[in-house]
């Protein structure tokens, strides 16, 4: 089950907005008078329990953060999950290591060379699609971008027939990984910012 992008951004705005209101309420030390009065459509209303205002903001922030976490991160194809799923298909060696086992590249930390798809495939179209997905998964940053090229290697089957196998050679600059990290921090802000606002409100109250 995936949620539409427009609805996802509405969830994000609600979570960030309620978290921001709760945070400003707590930092500014806002306190309502014992018998505050408000006017709605010209009708004067008295607030009998003004202490429930920040509790309502806290509930709204919690609700918004949980919904965003469920639909955008748990169920939705978040940018991090897309990169992680793509990199799980790759195998490479740590930078500077010429021997040793191949490992799955990391999303943010670790620099690898000789990154290739494992195993090789005899379908060039699938490898071209994967190369394009890898280029799109990481943002461009400070003139750096992901290089993903389809490479081929002749192989011989059990009958002695020669055929080509295809793979993808990938280079992911550290600057692109850094930009991806900040992108993921921003993408998950609708979860961690309301949580920080809730923690500050709880400690300040």
N, C-alpha and C positions, 0 to 999 in steps of 0.2 A: 504494500500500500504506500503510494507516494502522494505527497501533497503538492498542489500547484505552486509555481514560483511566486505568484502574486499573493497567495494566501500565506506563504512562508514569510514573505517580507512584512506582512501585517502582524504575524506572530512576533517577528523580531522587533518591530517598532513598539508593540505593546509591552514586551518584556523589558526592553531598554528604557521605555518611557516610565513605566511603573517603578523600575529600579532607580532611575534618576530622581523621581519625585521622593521616594523613600530616603535616598541618600541626602538630598538637599534638606529634607525635613529634619533628619537627624543631625547633620552638620550645623545647620542654622539654629538648632534648638528651638524650633517653632512650638509654641504652646498656645492652645485656644483658651479663651476666657471661660469661666465656669458656666456661663449661660449665653453662649454665642447665638446669634440670629442670622439667618441667611434669607434671601428673597429668591424664589423660583417662580418665574412667570408672573411676577408682581405679587405673589403670595408670601407673606412673612412666615418663616418657619423657625422654630426654636430647636436647638440641638441639645438633647438631654444627656447624651453620653459622648462628649467631645474626645475622650481618650481612645475611642474606637477608630478614629480617623487613621492614625499611623498603623493600627492593626490591620485595617482594611487595605492600606497600601502594601503592607508586608504580605498579606494573602494574595494580592494581585501580582506582586513581583514573583512570589513563589509559583503561582499558577502559570504565569507567562513563561518563566524559565523552564519549568517542567514540560510544558507543551512544546516549547522550541526544542528542548533536548530530545524529546520523543520523536517529533516529526522531522526535524532538520538533521539531527545527528544520528539517532538510533535507526530510523527507518530511511531517511533520505540519503542520496548519494553525496555526502559532504565532500569538499575538495580533498581533504586528507584521505578519506576512504578511497576515492578514485585513484590518487597517487599510490597509496599502499597496495591496492589490488594490482595495479600495473607493475610495480616494483617486485611484487611477489613472484612474477613470472620471469624475473631476471636473475642472473647469477653473475657475480664478479669477484675480483680479488681486491683487498684493501690496497690503498695507494702505497707504492714502494715495496710491495710483496710480490715476488715472482714465483714463489712456491706456496703450497698450502691449499686447503680446500676452498672451493668457491662458496660464497655466502650471498644471501639476499641483501641488496643495497638498502641502506637506511633512508628514510624520507628527509631528515634534516641533518643529522651528524654523520660523519664518516665520508671519506672521499675514496671512490673506487675507480679502478681502471679495468679495461677488458670486460666491460659489462655487456653481456650478450643474453639473448633469449635462450632459455633452456627448457625443453630440448629444441633442436633445430626442426624446421618444418619444410615440407616440400611445396607449400602453398605461398607463393610470393605475395599474393593479394592480402593474406592475413597479416604478414609481416609489415607491409606498407601501411595497413590500417593501424597496427600497433605502434609503428614509428610516429604516425600522425597524432595518435592519442598521447604519446609521451611528450611530444613537443607542446601540446595544448595543456597538459596537466600542470606544468610548472610555469609561473609567470616570467616574463622578461624583466630584467632589472639591471640598471647601470650598464647597458649595452651587452649584457650577457643573455644567452638563450640556450635552450637544450638542443644539442645536436643528436639526431637519431637517423642513422643511415642503414638501409637494407644491404646486407652483404651475403655473398653466396659462396658455396664451397662444393666441389664435385665429390660425389660419393658413389660407391659401387654396391649394388644389392647382391643377394645370394646367388643370383643367376649371372653375375658378371656384367650387368647393364649399368652404365654410368648415368647418373642423374644429378641434378643440382639440389642442394639443401640451402635454405635461406634462414637468416637470423638478422637481428638488429643490433648494431653497435651503437652504444649510447654514451654520451658525455653530458653530465649534469653539473654545471658550474656551481661553486659554493654560493655565489651571489644569488642564483636562482633558488637555492635551498633556503637562503635567508629570507628572500621575498615570500616564499611559500609559507615560512613560519609565521611571518607577520600577517599574511592573509588568513591563516588558520586561527590566529589569535583574534582577529577581527570577526571572523565567521562565528566563533564560539562566544563572542562578547555578550550575547543575549542570555547566556547561561552563567558565566562567571561574574559578570558585573552585578546582576541582581543578587547573586549569592554573597558578594562582598558587601553590598548595601544592607542585606539582611543581617549579616554578622556585625556590621558597624552599628546598626540600629539596636540590635539586641544588647551589645556591650555598652552602648551609650544610654540605654533606658534603665 
